[in-house]
Amino acid sequence: MILWRNLVVGFFLVFGFGLTYSATARQPVHNDVYPYCNFFARDVCFGVAQGDELTMRVPSDFITYDFKLADGISGQIYSGSHANISGAPFAEQAFRCIDEGRRCDFASHWRSGIWLLHISKDGGQTEVRIPELGPGTFERAMKFLDGFRACETSSEMPVCGHQKAFGDLSALLASSPD
C-alpha cells in the first residue's frame, strides 16, 4: 500500500500537478542505545539514537557537544587537548598520565552524576560530564557511555574499532574515589 502511495505521489510530483507531500516518521522514540558511531570526536566516536538531541560547538581548538537523551539524561562532552580537570578527584593521576604519554581512563561518580575522562596516547582528551541523573536513569546513562569507542587518527581519518573508550565502566566507576 505504501509503495503504491509513493508511486502515485511521485507521478504527480514528476509531472507537476501541484501536489505537495510530506512524510513523518511513525517509528516510536525508544530509549535504546544506538549501537553504531554516528559522531566522531578527536579520540572517540559515539552514537546518538532517534529522539536524542545533540548540539555541537567549535569555540576554538576544541569541540563541545551538549546532549539530551530521549529519556531526559543530559550532559556535555569535551573533545580537545586541555580539558578542565583541575577540580576532578582524579586530576593528579590524569596530569601524570598526560605527562607520560599514556592512554588512561578515569571516572568519578556521586549519587546523582558521572564524570569521565579518556586520555589518548597523543594527549587528546575526551571528557564526559552528566551532572545530574534522575531516579532510574543510571543504567541508561551507563549504556550510552558504554557505546563510546576509542579512535586513533590514521592519516586524516579517525579509525575506530570495538575497543571501548572508557574500558570496563563498571570497574572504573567502582574504583572512583567518590
C-alpha positions as CSV (number, residue, x, y, z in Angstrom):
1,M,0.0,0.0,0.0
2,I,2.8,2.4,0.9
3,L,4.6,1.6,-2.3
4,W,1.5,2.5,-4.4
5,R,1.0,5.7,-2.5
6,N,4.6,6.7,-3.1
7,L,4.3,5.8,-6.8
8,V,1.2,7.9,-7.2
9,V,2.7,10.9,-5.3
10,G,5.9,10.6,-7.3
11,F,3.9,10.6,-10.6
12,F,2.1,13.8,-9.5
13,L,5.3,15.5,-8.5
14,V,7.2,14.5,-11.6
15,F,4.5,15.7,-14.0
16,G,3.9,18.9,-12.0
17,F,0.3,18.6,-11.0
18,G,0.8,20.8,-8.0
19,L,0.6,18.2,-5.3
20,T,2.7,18.6,-2.1
21,Y,3.6,15.8,0.1
22,S,5.2,15.5,3.5
23,A,6.1,12.4,5.4
24,T,6.6,12.0,9.1
25,A,8.4,9.1,10.8
26,R,6.0,6.9,12.6
27,Q,8.6,5.0,14.4
28,P,8.2,5.3,18.2
29,V,11.0,7.1,20.0
30,H,12.8,4.5,22.1
31,N,15.4,4.7,24.9
32,D,17.7,2.2,23.3
33,V,21.3,2.8,22.7
34,Y,22.3,3.5,19.2
35,P,24.8,0.7,18.5
36,Y,26.9,2.5,15.9
37,C,29.1,5.6,15.9
38,N,27.4,8.5,14.1
39,F,29.5,11.2,15.8
40,F,33.3,11.3,15.7
41,A,35.3,13.4,18.1
42,R,39.1,13.6,18.2
43,D,39.7,10.3,20.1
44,V,36.3,8.7,20.4
45,C,33.2,8.1,18.5
46,F,29.7,7.6,19.9
47,G,26.1,7.0,18.8
48,V,23.1,9.2,19.2
49,A,19.7,7.5,18.7
50,Q,16.4,8.7,17.3
51,G,14.8,11.1,19.7
52,D,18.1,12.2,21.3
53,E,19.4,15.7,20.8
54,L,23.0,16.9,20.3
55,T,24.4,20.4,19.8
56,M,28.0,20.8,18.6
57,R,30.1,23.9,19.2
58,V,33.6,24.7,18.0
59,P,34.6,27.7,20.1
60,S,38.4,27.4,19.4
61,D,40.7,24.5,19.1
62,F,38.3,22.1,20.8
63,I,34.7,20.9,20.4
64,T,31.9,20.6,22.9
65,Y,28.7,18.6,22.5
66,D,25.7,19.3,24.6
67,F,23.5,16.2,24.6
68,K,20.0,15.4,25.8
69,L,18.9,11.8,25.5
70,A,15.3,11.0,24.8
71,D,14.6,10.0,28.5
72,G,15.9,13.3,29.8
73,I,19.5,12.5,30.7
74,S,21.7,15.5,29.7
75,G,25.3,16.4,29.8
76,Q,28.3,17.7,28.0
77,I,31.2,16.1,26.0
78,Y,34.5,17.9,25.6
79,S,37.0,16.9,22.9
80,G,40.4,18.6,22.7
81,S,43.7,18.8,24.4
82,H,43.0,20.9,27.5
83,A,40.1,19.5,29.5
84,N,39.3,21.5,32.6
85,I,40.0,18.7,35.1
86,S,41.8,20.7,37.8
87,G,38.9,20.2,40.2
88,A,38.5,16.5,39.5
89,P,39.2,13.9,42.1
90,F,41.4,12.1,39.6
91,A,43.3,15.3,38.4
92,E,46.7,14.4,39.8
93,Q,46.7,11.0,38.1
94,A,45.4,12.5,34.9
95,F,48.1,15.1,34.7
96,R,50.7,12.4,35.3
97,C,49.2,10.3,32.5
98,I,49.3,13.2,30.1
99,D,53.0,13.9,31.0
100,E,53.9,10.3,30.5
101,G,52.1,10.0,27.1
102,R,49.9,7.0,28.2
103,R,46.3,6.1,27.4
104,C,44.3,6.4,30.6
105,D,40.7,6.4,31.7
106,F,39.3,8.0,34.8
107,A,35.9,8.2,36.4
108,S,34.2,9.9,39.3
109,H,30.7,9.5,40.3
110,W,28.4,10.6,43.1
111,R,24.8,9.8,43.8
112,S,23.4,12.0,41.1
113,G,26.2,12.3,38.4
114,I,29.1,10.9,36.5
115,W,32.4,12.5,35.3
116,L,34.6,10.5,32.8
117,L,37.9,11.3,31.2
118,H,39.6,9.4,28.4
119,I,43.2,10.4,27.5
120,S,44.7,9.0,24.3
121,K,48.4,8.3,23.8
122,D,48.9,11.6,21.9
123,G,47.4,13.6,24.8
124,G,43.9,14.1,23.3
125,Q,41.2,14.3,25.9
126,T,37.6,13.4,25.9
127,E,35.6,14.4,28.9
128,V,32.0,13.5,29.6
129,R,30.0,15.0,32.3
130,I,26.5,14.1,33.3
131,P,25.9,16.4,36.2
132,E,22.6,15.0,37.3
133,L,20.9,11.6,36.9
134,G,17.2,11.3,37.8
135,P,15.7,8.3,39.5
136,G,16.1,5.1,37.5
137,T,18.3,6.6,34.8
138,F,21.8,5.3,35.9
139,E,21.5,2.1,33.8
140,R,20.5,4.1,30.7
141,A,23.4,6.5,31.2
142,M,25.8,3.6,31.6
143,K,24.5,2.1,28.3
144,F,25.1,5.4,26.5
145,L,28.6,5.8,27.9
146,D,29.4,2.2,27.2
147,G,28.8,2.9,23.5
148,F,31.8,5.3,23.3
149,R,34.6,3.7,21.2
150,A,38.3,4.6,21.2
151,C,39.7,6.0,18.0
152,E,43.1,6.7,16.6
153,T,43.9,9.1,13.8
154,S,45.4,7.4,10.7
155,S,46.5,9.9,8.1
156,E,43.5,12.2,8.1
157,M,40.7,9.8,9.1
158,P,39.8,8.6,12.5
159,V,40.0,4.8,12.8
160,C,37.6,3.5,15.4
161,G,37.4,-0.2,16.4
162,H,35.4,-2.1,19.0
163,Q,37.6,-1.0,21.9
164,K,35.5,0.9,24.5
165,A,36.8,4.4,25.1
166,F,36.3,4.1,28.9
167,G,37.2,0.4,29.2
168,D,35.2,-1.5,31.7
169,L,32.9,1.2,33.1
170,S,31.6,-0.8,36.0
171,A,35.1,-1.5,37.3
172,L,36.2,2.1,36.5
173,L,33.3,3.6,38.4
174,A,33.8,1.1,41.3
175,S,37.3,2.4,41.6
176,S,36.2,6.0,41.6
177,P,37.5,8.0,44.6
178,D,34.0,9.4,45.4
